[in-house]
Amino acid sequence: MRVKIGIALGSGAARGWSQIGVLEGLAALGIVPDVVAGTSVGALVGAAFITGKLAALKARMENFGRRDVAAMLDLHLRTGGLIEGKRIETFLDNLGITGSIETRGPRYGAVAIDLATGREIWLQQGPIGRAVRASIGMPGLFSPTRHDENWLIDGGLVNPVPVSLARALGADIVIAVDLNSELVGRRFAGSDGSAASITTPAIPAQIPQWLSTAVNPILQKVLQSGPGYPSIFEVLANSLNIMQDRITRTRLAGDPPEVLLSPRLGNFSWLDFHRAKEAIAVGRACVDAAEPLLRRACGKAE
Protein backbone atom coordinates (compact mmCIF):
# COMPACT_ATOMS: atom_id res chain seq x y z
CA MET A 1 0.00 0.00 0.00
CA ARG A 2 1.40 3.36 -1.04
CA VAL A 3 2.35 5.73 1.75
CA LYS A 4 0.29 8.92 1.72
CA ILE A 5 2.20 12.17 2.13
CA GLY A 6 0.51 15.11 3.78
CA ILE A 7 1.55 18.72 4.18
CA ALA A 8 0.45 20.98 7.01
CA LEU A 9 0.65 24.61 5.87
CA GLY A 10 0.83 27.05 8.75
CA SER A 11 -0.52 30.47 9.65
CA GLY A 12 1.55 33.64 9.56
CA ALA A 13 -0.11 36.27 7.37
CA ALA A 14 2.32 37.66 4.75
CA ARG A 15 4.99 35.16 5.76
CA GLY A 16 2.71 32.52 4.30
CA TRP A 17 3.81 33.25 0.73
CA SER A 18 6.98 31.32 1.58
CA GLN A 19 4.81 28.20 1.41
CA ILE A 20 4.49 28.69 -2.34
CA GLY A 21 8.25 28.18 -2.50
CA VAL A 22 7.98 25.16 -0.20
CA LEU A 23 5.47 23.44 -2.49
CA GLU A 24 7.58 24.26 -5.54
CA GLY A 25 10.67 22.86 -3.86
CA LEU A 26 8.86 19.66 -2.90
CA ALA A 27 7.62 19.23 -6.48
CA ALA A 28 11.21 19.56 -7.73
CA LEU A 29 12.11 16.60 -5.47
CA GLY A 30 9.20 14.56 -6.80
CA ILE A 31 7.26 14.96 -3.55
CA VAL A 32 3.61 15.71 -4.29
CA PRO A 33 1.28 15.76 -1.27
CA ASP A 34 -1.78 13.51 -1.27
CA VAL A 35 -3.23 15.48 1.64
CA VAL A 36 -3.21 19.25 2.19
CA ALA A 37 -4.17 20.82 5.52
CA GLY A 38 -3.99 24.58 5.94
CA THR A 39 -4.51 27.21 8.58
CA SER A 40 -5.10 30.86 7.69
CA VAL A 41 -2.73 31.85 4.86
CA GLY A 42 -1.74 28.20 4.70
CA ALA A 43 -5.35 27.41 3.81
CA LEU A 44 -5.13 29.92 0.97
CA VAL A 45 -1.86 28.56 -0.44
CA GLY A 46 -3.14 25.01 -0.04
CA ALA A 47 -6.35 25.88 -1.90
CA ALA A 48 -4.31 27.30 -4.77
CA PHE A 49 -2.30 24.07 -4.87
CA ILE A 50 -5.24 21.66 -5.00
CA THR A 51 -7.09 23.75 -7.61
CA GLY A 52 -4.01 23.86 -9.85
CA LYS A 53 -3.63 27.62 -9.41
CA LEU A 54 -0.40 27.78 -7.44
CA ALA A 55 1.52 29.24 -10.41
CA ALA A 56 -1.23 31.84 -10.91
CA LEU A 57 -1.09 32.81 -7.23
CA LYS A 58 2.70 33.09 -7.41
CA ALA A 59 2.60 35.28 -10.52
CA ARG A 60 -0.03 37.54 -8.97
CA MET A 61 1.72 37.93 -5.64
CA GLU A 62 5.18 38.51 -7.09
CA ASN A 63 3.76 41.63 -8.72
CA PHE A 64 1.77 42.69 -5.67
CA GLY A 65 2.67 46.16 -4.39
CA ARG A 66 1.63 48.28 -1.45
CA ARG A 67 -1.17 49.86 -3.49
CA ASP A 68 -2.52 46.40 -4.28
CA VAL A 69 -2.51 45.60 -0.57
CA ALA A 70 -4.47 48.79 0.12
CA ALA A 71 -6.94 47.94 -2.67
CA MET A 72 -7.78 44.66 -0.92
CA LEU A 73 -8.98 46.50 2.17
CA ASP A 74 -12.74 46.98 2.38
CA LEU A 75 -13.18 48.74 5.70
CA HIS A 76 -16.40 47.94 7.56
CA LEU A 77 -16.18 48.46 11.31
CA ARG A 78 -19.75 47.29 11.80
CA THR A 79 -18.99 43.71 10.63
CA GLY A 80 -16.78 42.64 13.53
CA GLY A 81 -13.45 43.61 11.99
CA LEU A 82 -11.63 46.32 10.07
CA ILE A 83 -11.89 44.40 6.79
CA GLU A 84 -15.06 42.71 5.58
CA GLY A 85 -13.16 40.42 3.22
CA LYS A 86 -15.39 40.37 0.13
CA ARG A 87 -12.46 41.57 -1.97
CA ILE A 88 -10.46 38.59 -0.76
CA GLU A 89 -13.18 36.29 -2.06
CA THR A 90 -13.20 38.16 -5.38
CA PHE A 91 -9.41 37.84 -5.50
CA LEU A 92 -9.71 34.05 -5.13
CA ASP A 93 -12.45 33.87 -7.76
CA ASN A 94 -10.35 35.84 -10.25
CA LEU A 95 -7.45 33.43 -9.78
CA GLY A 96 -9.73 30.45 -10.34
CA ILE A 97 -9.50 29.17 -6.76
CA THR A 98 -13.11 28.03 -6.87
CA GLY A 99 -15.32 24.95 -6.74
CA SER A 100 -16.20 22.44 -4.06
CA ILE A 101 -13.50 20.96 -1.85
CA GLU A 102 -14.82 17.41 -2.28
CA THR A 103 -14.43 17.55 -6.09
CA ARG A 104 -10.67 18.18 -5.92
CA GLY A 105 -7.82 15.67 -6.18
CA PRO A 106 -5.64 15.88 -3.07
CA ARG A 107 -7.70 15.74 0.11
CA TYR A 108 -7.99 19.20 1.62
CA GLY A 109 -9.06 20.76 4.88
CA ALA A 110 -8.88 24.24 6.39
CA VAL A 111 -8.84 25.12 10.10
CA ALA A 112 -11.14 27.75 11.60
CA ILE A 113 -12.55 28.44 15.07
CA ASP A 114 -16.11 28.78 16.29
CA LEU A 115 -16.15 32.27 17.79
CA ALA A 116 -18.81 31.42 20.38
CA THR A 117 -17.33 28.19 21.76
CA GLY A 118 -13.64 28.30 20.79
CA ARG A 119 -14.07 24.89 19.19
CA GLU A 120 -11.70 23.98 16.36
CA ILE A 121 -13.58 23.51 13.07
CA TRP A 122 -12.20 21.47 10.17
CA LEU A 123 -13.68 22.66 6.87
CA GLN A 124 -13.56 19.72 4.45
CA GLN A 125 -16.62 20.28 2.27
CA GLY A 126 -18.33 23.05 0.36
CA PRO A 127 -16.97 26.03 -1.59
CA ILE A 128 -13.22 26.23 -1.18
CA GLY A 129 -13.21 30.04 -1.31
CA ARG A 130 -15.50 30.24 1.70
CA ALA A 131 -13.34 27.77 3.62
CA VAL A 132 -10.28 29.92 2.95
CA ARG A 133 -12.12 33.09 3.93
CA ALA A 134 -13.19 31.53 7.23
CA SER A 135 -9.71 30.27 8.02
CA ILE A 136 -8.03 33.66 7.46
CA GLY A 137 -10.43 35.63 9.70
CA MET A 138 -7.81 37.18 11.99
CA PRO A 139 -9.71 38.75 14.93
CA GLY A 140 -9.93 42.52 14.81
CA LEU A 141 -8.57 42.63 11.27
CA PHE A 142 -11.03 40.53 9.25
CA SER A 143 -14.70 40.19 10.05
CA PRO A 144 -15.81 36.68 11.06
CA THR A 145 -17.39 34.37 8.48
CA ARG A 146 -20.87 32.92 8.81
CA HIS A 147 -20.89 29.12 8.51
CA ASP A 148 -24.20 27.32 9.08
CA GLU A 149 -25.34 28.92 12.36
CA ASN A 150 -21.86 29.84 13.60
CA TRP A 151 -19.37 32.67 13.24
CA LEU A 152 -15.87 31.43 12.34
CA ILE A 153 -12.50 33.15 12.85
CA ASP A 154 -8.83 32.46 12.13
CA GLY A 155 -7.72 28.90 12.86
CA GLY A 156 -4.23 30.06 13.81
CA LEU A 157 -5.46 30.92 17.29
CA VAL A 158 -5.68 27.22 18.22
CA ASN A 159 -3.87 25.22 15.52
CA PRO A 160 -1.20 27.29 13.73
CA VAL A 161 0.41 24.24 12.05
CA PRO A 162 -2.38 21.71 11.39
CA VAL A 163 -0.53 18.40 11.66
CA SER A 164 -3.55 16.86 13.42
CA LEU A 165 -5.83 17.69 10.49
CA ALA A 166 -3.35 16.28 7.95
CA ARG A 167 -3.28 12.98 9.85
CA ALA A 168 -7.08 12.94 10.16
CA LEU A 169 -7.30 13.33 6.39
CA GLY A 170 -5.25 10.16 5.94
CA ALA A 171 -1.60 11.25 5.79
CA ASP A 172 0.94 8.62 6.87
CA ILE A 173 3.86 11.05 6.65
CA VAL A 174 3.38 14.73 7.45
CA ILE A 175 5.62 17.58 6.33
CA ALA A 176 4.79 20.63 8.43
CA VAL A 177 5.63 24.27 7.77
CA ASP A 178 6.10 26.53 10.81
CA LEU A 179 6.18 30.22 9.86
CA ASN A 180 6.56 31.54 13.39
CA SER A 181 9.78 29.98 14.68
CA GLU A 182 11.93 33.14 14.56
CA LEU A 183 9.47 35.76 15.77
CA VAL A 184 9.70 35.86 19.55
CA GLY A 185 12.30 38.39 20.66
CA ARG A 186 12.33 40.07 17.27
CA ARG A 187 13.04 43.79 17.49
CA PHE A 188 11.14 46.23 15.32
CA ALA A 189 14.05 48.60 14.71
CA GLY A 190 15.34 50.89 12.04
CA SER A 191 18.66 50.41 10.29
CA ASP A 192 20.37 52.65 12.84
CA GLY A 193 19.12 50.49 15.71
CA SER A 194 16.53 53.02 16.85
CA ALA A 195 12.87 52.14 17.18
CA ALA A 196 11.20 52.00 13.81
CA SER A 197 8.92 54.89 13.05
CA ILE A 198 5.22 54.23 12.65
CA THR A 199 3.45 55.66 9.63
CA THR A 200 -0.01 56.88 10.42
CA PRO A 201 -2.55 54.86 8.39
CA ALA A 202 -4.11 56.71 5.49
CA ILE A 203 -7.65 57.95 6.01
CA PRO A 204 -10.00 56.29 3.47
CA ALA A 205 -10.91 58.57 0.57
CA GLN A 206 -14.63 58.36 1.28
CA ILE A 207 -14.16 60.02 4.68
CA PRO A 208 -15.07 63.74 4.52
CA GLN A 209 -12.11 66.14 4.53
CA TRP A 210 -13.22 67.87 7.73
CA LEU A 211 -13.32 64.52 9.57
CA SER A 212 -9.95 63.47 8.13
CA THR A 213 -8.42 66.74 9.33
CA ALA A 214 -9.85 66.23 12.80
CA VAL A 215 -8.85 62.55 13.09
CA ASN A 216 -5.27 62.75 11.82
CA PRO A 217 -3.83 64.53 14.90
CA ILE A 218 -5.59 62.01 17.14
CA LEU A 219 -4.10 59.12 15.18
CA GLN A 220 -0.66 60.68 15.49
CA LYS A 221 -0.99 60.86 19.26
CA VAL A 222 -2.47 57.38 19.63
CA LEU A 223 -0.22 55.46 17.26
CA GLN A 224 3.18 57.08 17.85
CA SER A 225 5.19 55.63 20.70
CA GLY A 226 6.53 57.86 23.44
CA PRO A 227 10.24 58.15 24.33
CA GLY A 228 11.47 54.82 25.65
CA TYR A 229 8.18 53.04 24.97
CA PRO A 230 7.29 50.50 22.29
CA SER A 231 4.55 51.52 19.88
CA ILE A 232 1.06 50.09 20.11
CA PHE A 233 1.72 48.12 16.93
CA GLU A 234 4.94 46.69 18.37
CA VAL A 235 3.10 45.60 21.51
CA LEU A 236 0.27 43.99 19.54
CA ALA A 237 2.58 42.31 17.01
CA ASN A 238 4.94 40.92 19.62
CA SER A 239 2.00 39.71 21.71
CA LEU A 240 0.59 37.83 18.73
CA ASN A 241 4.05 36.44 17.97
CA ILE A 242 4.42 35.12 21.52
CA MET A 243 0.97 33.55 21.42
CA GLN A 244 1.58 31.89 18.05
CA ASP A 245 4.99 30.61 19.10
CA ARG A 246 3.75 29.07 22.35
CA ILE A 247 0.67 27.47 20.78
CA THR A 248 2.76 26.11 17.90
CA ARG A 249 5.32 24.57 20.26
CA THR A 250 2.59 22.92 22.33
CA ARG A 251 0.71 21.49 19.36
CA LEU A 252 3.86 20.18 17.64
CA ALA A 253 5.09 18.58 20.85
CA GLY A 254 1.81 16.69 21.16
CA ASP A 255 1.70 15.62 17.51
CA PRO A 256 5.14 16.00 15.88
CA PRO A 257 5.42 15.77 12.10
CA GLU A 258 7.92 13.52 10.34
CA VAL A 259 9.54 16.62 8.82
CA LEU A 260 9.33 20.17 10.21
CA LEU A 261 10.28 23.00 7.87
CA SER A 262 10.93 26.41 9.43
CA PRO A 263 11.63 29.10 6.79
CA ARG A 264 13.89 31.91 8.00
CA LEU A 265 11.29 34.68 8.15
CA GLY A 266 12.38 36.72 11.16
CA ASN A 267 12.64 39.92 9.10
CA PHE A 268 9.12 39.67 7.68
CA SER A 269 6.18 41.37 9.37
CA TRP A 270 2.55 40.26 9.35
CA LEU A 271 1.65 42.82 6.68
CA ASP A 272 4.57 42.48 4.24
CA PHE A 273 2.28 41.12 1.53
CA HIS A 274 4.19 43.10 -1.08
CA ARG A 275 7.36 41.04 -0.36
CA ALA A 276 6.02 37.79 -1.78
CA LYS A 277 8.94 37.23 -4.14
CA GLU A 278 11.42 37.31 -1.23
CA ALA A 279 9.24 35.07 0.92
CA ILE A 280 8.84 32.49 -1.86
CA ALA A 281 12.61 32.35 -2.29
CA VAL A 282 13.03 31.78 1.46
CA GLY A 283 10.57 28.89 1.32
CA ARG A 284 12.38 27.28 -1.60
CA ALA A 285 15.73 27.65 0.20
CA CYS A 286 14.26 25.94 3.28
CA VAL A 287 13.32 22.89 1.20
CA ASP A 288 16.74 22.80 -0.44
CA ALA A 289 18.41 22.78 2.98
CA ALA A 290 16.18 19.94 4.19
CA GLU A 291 16.46 17.84 1.02
CA PRO A 292 18.25 14.81 2.59
CA LEU A 293 15.71 14.60 5.41
CA LEU A 294 12.78 15.00 3.04
CA ARG A 295 14.06 12.28 0.71
CA ARG A 296 14.51 9.83 3.58
CA ALA A 297 11.12 10.56 5.12
CA CYS A 298 9.27 10.31 1.81
CA GLY A 299 11.22 7.38 0.37
CA LYS A 300 12.71 9.36 -2.49
CA ALA A 301 16.09 8.03 -3.64
CA GLU A 302 18.98 10.47 -4.04
C-alpha positions, 0 to 999 in steps of 0.5 A: 500500500502506497504511503500517503504524504501530507503537508500541514501549511501554517498560519503567519499572514504575509509570511505565508507566501513562503509556502508557495516556495515550499510546495515548488521545492517539494515538487522539484524533489518529486514529492507531491502531497496527497493530503493538504491541511492549511490554517489561515494563509496556509489554507489559501496557499493550499487551496491554490495548490489543490485547484491547480492555481499555485503558479497563478497565485505566485505570478499575482503575488510577485507583482503585488505592491503596497497599493494592491494591498491597500486595494484589498482593504474593504473597511467595515467596522460594523462587521466585527473587523476592520476588513469585511473580506469580500475583496479577498473572495473576489481575489480568489475567484479571479485566480480560479480558486473556486469549486467544491472541496470534495471535487478536488484531487488531493484531500484538503481541509482548512482550520477555523474556530467557532467564535462562540465556543472556541471549538476547532472547526475542520472545513472539508466540504463546500466552496473552497473560497468560503473555507479559505475566507473563514480560516483567514479571519484574523480577529480585529482585522477581518470580520468573522465568516458565517458558517451554518449557524456559527461565526468562524474566525482564524484557525491560527489561534488554536492550531497554527500548524495543522498536523492533526488535520493532515493525519485525520485526512489520511496522511501517513507522513506529514511535512509541516511548515512553521512560519513563526519559529523566529518571531519571539524576541524580534526587534522592530528597529530601524537600520540605525538600531533606533525604534522604527517609526510608525506611519499613520494609516491613510484615512479612506478617501470616502471620509469627509475632509473635515473629519480626516483633518480632525482625526489625523492629529488624534491618530498621530498621538495614539499610534506614535510611541513615546520616548522609551516606549514600544509603539502600540503596533509593536506591543500587539505584534509581539504579543501575537508572535508570543501567542503563536509561538507558544501554541505552535510549540505545544501542538507540535510537541503533542503531535510532531510531524515527520519533517518540520520545515521552518523558513527563516522569516524573522525579518518579515512582518505580518503585513509584508504582503508586497514582499512575496517574491522574497518570501517564496525564495526563502521557502524554496531555500528551506526545502533545499536545505532539508532535502536529505531529510525529506528524501529519507522521510518520503522514500525518495532516492537520491 
